């Protein structure tokens, strides 16, 4: 690290991802992260008090990218049915790209996600909130019959119904020749179930 560069939490998280990709979660250490940054491990601990806190933060950062990528669908102006299909399609594409594009990092994050169930729960809650917003807009547009007070429960049902296409536990299925047909069928079923 050059003397003029400030050590920030973001730089530490970037270096941690690099170390995790290189060594995997079992062998990656705070010392390795510090070495990549050219600082002492004490400098890393000033930003993240424990190795567990660092691993939790890097997991949260990784999951946050999905929330940000899906936000345009949740906040868009298009009809809600189109936004919901777009949201589900984008989530599936993001997960497939992560699983296929960087399988080592995906495997590493599977381990970290297992260690940080509270982070995963918060992440899923954010995703469900995005679906709920789309459903509420669809109800207001007269497209969906989702009851006003049960929008979150309905959104959770949509999330759970499409689990096969976003839960990394099913990643091995995502390259199956008929996966697109299966995905389209499930999205179509969900859309029909929501219709006013």
C-alpha positions in Angstrom: 0.0 0.0 0.0 1.4 3.4 -0.9 2.0 5.7 2.0 -0.5 8.2 0.6 -3.4 5.7 0.4 -5.7 5.7 3.4 -6.7 2.3 4.8 -10.5 2.2 4.7 -13.0 -0.5 5.6 -13.8 -0.7 1.9 -10.2 -1.4 0.9 -10.0 -4.0 3.6 -13.1 -5.7 2.3 -11.8 -5.7 -1.2 -8.5 -7.3 -0.1 -10.4 -9.8 2.0 -12.4 -11.0 -1.1 -9.1 -11.4 -2.9 -7.6 -13.4 -0.1 -10.8 -15.6 0.2 -10.7 -16.2 -3.5 -7.0 -17.2 -3.4 -6.9 -19.3 -0.2 -10.5 -20.2 0.6 -12.3 -19.6 3.9 -10.4 -22.2 5.9 -7.0 -20.9 5.2 -7.6 -17.1 4.7 -6.4 -15.1 7.7 -6.3 -11.5 8.8 -2.6 -11.6 8.4 -3.1 -12.6 4.8 -5.4 -9.6 4.3 -2.9 -7.3 6.0 -0.1 -8.6 3.8 -2.1 -7.9 0.6 -2.7 -4.3 1.9 0.9 -3.9 3.0 -0.1 -3.1 6.6 0.1 -4.7 10.0 -2.8 -7.0 11.0 -3.4 -4.6 13.9 -4.4 -2.0 11.3 -7.0 -4.3 10.0 -8.3 -5.0 13.5 -8.7 -1.2 14.1 -11.5 -1.4 11.4 -12.8 -4.9 12.2 -12.5 -5.9 15.9 -12.4 -9.7 15.1 -11.9 -12.1 12.3 -15.5 -13.0 12.6 -16.6 -9.3 12.2 -14.5 -9.1 9.1 -16.0 -12.2 7.6 -19.5 -11.0 8.4 -18.8 -7.6 6.8 -17.4 -9.2 3.6 -20.5 -11.5 3.4 -22.8 -8.5 3.9 -21.0 -6.6 1.2 -21.2 -9.5 -1.2 -25.0 -9.9 -0.6 -25.6 -6.2 -0.8 -24.6 -6.2 -4.5 -27.6 -8.3 -5.3 -30.0 -5.8 -3.4 -28.5 -2.9 -5.3 -28.7 -4.7 -8.7 -32.4 -5.5 -8.1 -33.4 -2.0 -6.8 -34.3 -0.7 -10.3 -37.1 -3.3 -10.5 -38.4 -2.6 -7.1 -38.4 1.2 -7.7 -39.2 1.3 -11.4 -42.1 2.9 -13.2 -43.1 0.0 -15.5 -46.2 -2.0 -14.8 -45.7 -4.2 -11.6 -46.2 -7.5 -13.4 -43.3 -6.7 -15.8 -41.2 -5.5 -12.9 -41.8 -8.7 -10.9 -40.8 -10.9 -13.9 -37.8 -8.6 -14.4 -36.9 -8.8 -10.7 -37.1 -12.6 -10.6 -35.2 -13.0 -13.9 -32.5 -10.6 -12.8 -32.1 -12.4 -9.5 -31.8 -15.8 -11.2 -29.3 -14.4 -13.7 -27.2 -12.8 -10.9 -27.1 -16.1 -9.0 -26.2 -18.1 -12.0 -23.4 -15.7 -13.0 -21.9 -15.8 -9.5 -22.1 -19.6 -9.4 -20.7 -20.1 -12.9 -18.4 -17.1 -13.3 -16.4 -17.5 -10.1 -17.1 -20.9 -8.6 -14.3 -20.7 -6.1 -15.6 -17.5 -4.6 -19.1 -18.8 -4.7 -18.1 -21.9 -2.7 -16.2 -19.6 -0.3 -19.2 -17.4 0.2 -21.4 -20.5 0.8 -19.2 -21.2 3.8 -19.3 -17.6 5.0 -23.1 -17.5 4.6 -23.4 -20.6 6.8 -21.4 -18.8 9.4 -23.5 -15.6 9.2 -27.1 -16.6 9.3 -28.2 -13.3 10.7 -26.7 -11.5 7.7 -28.5 -13.9 5.4 -31.8 -13.4 7.2 -31.4 -9.6 6.8 -30.5 -10.0 3.2 -33.6 -12.1 2.5 -35.8 -9.6 4.4 -34.5 -6.9 2.0 -35.3 -9.0 -1.0 -38.8 -9.8 0.3 -39.3 -6.0 1.0 -38.4 -5.3 -2.7 -41.0 -7.9 -3.8 -43.6 -6.5 -1.4 -43.1 -3.0 -2.9 -43.7 -4.4 -6.4 -46.8 -6.3 -5.2 -48.1 -3.2 -3.5 -47.7 -1.2 -6.7 -49.4 -4.0 -8.6 -52.3 -3.9 -6.2 -52.6 -0.1 -6.7 -52.4 -0.6 -10.4 -55.2 -3.2 -10.3 -52.9 -5.9 -11.6 -52.4 -8.0 -8.4 -55.0 -9.0 -5.8 -52.4 -9.1 -3.0 -54.2 -8.0 0.2 -52.8 -4.8 1.6 -52.0 -6.1 5.1 -50.5 -9.4 3.8 -48.1 -7.9 1.2 -45.1 -9.1 3.1 -46.5 -12.6 3.6 -47.4 -12.7 -0.1 -43.9 -11.4 -1.0 -42.3 -14.1 1.2 -44.4 -16.7 -0.6 -43.2 -15.5 -4.0 -39.6 -15.6 -2.7 -40.1 -19.1 -1.4 -41.9 -20.4 -4.5 -38.9 -19.4 -6.6 -36.3 -20.7 -4.2 -35.0 -23.2 -6.8 -33.8 -20.3 -8.9 -32.0 -18.2 -6.3 -30.9 -20.5 -3.5 -27.3 -21.5 -4.0 -28.2 -24.9 -2.6 -29.7 -25.6 -6.1 -26.8 -24.2 -8.1 -26.0 -27.6 -9.6 -29.4 -27.5 -11.3 -28.9 -24.0 -12.9 -27.0 -25.4 -15.9 -29.6 -28.1 -16.6 -30.9 -27.9 -20.2 -34.5 -27.4 -19.1 -33.9 -24.9 -16.4 -35.1 -21.9 -18.4 -38.4 -23.7 -19.2 -38.8 -24.6 -15.5 -38.1 -21.0 -14.5 -40.6 -19.6 -17.0 -43.2 -22.0 -15.8 -42.8 -21.0 -12.2 -42.8 -17.3 -12.9 -45.9 -17.8 -15.0 -47.6 -19.7 -12.2 -46.7 -17.0 -9.7 -48.1 -14.3 -12.0 -51.4 -16.1 -12.5 -51.7 -16.6 -8.7 -51.3 -12.9 -8.1 -53.7 -11.7 -10.7 -56.6 -9.5 -9.6 
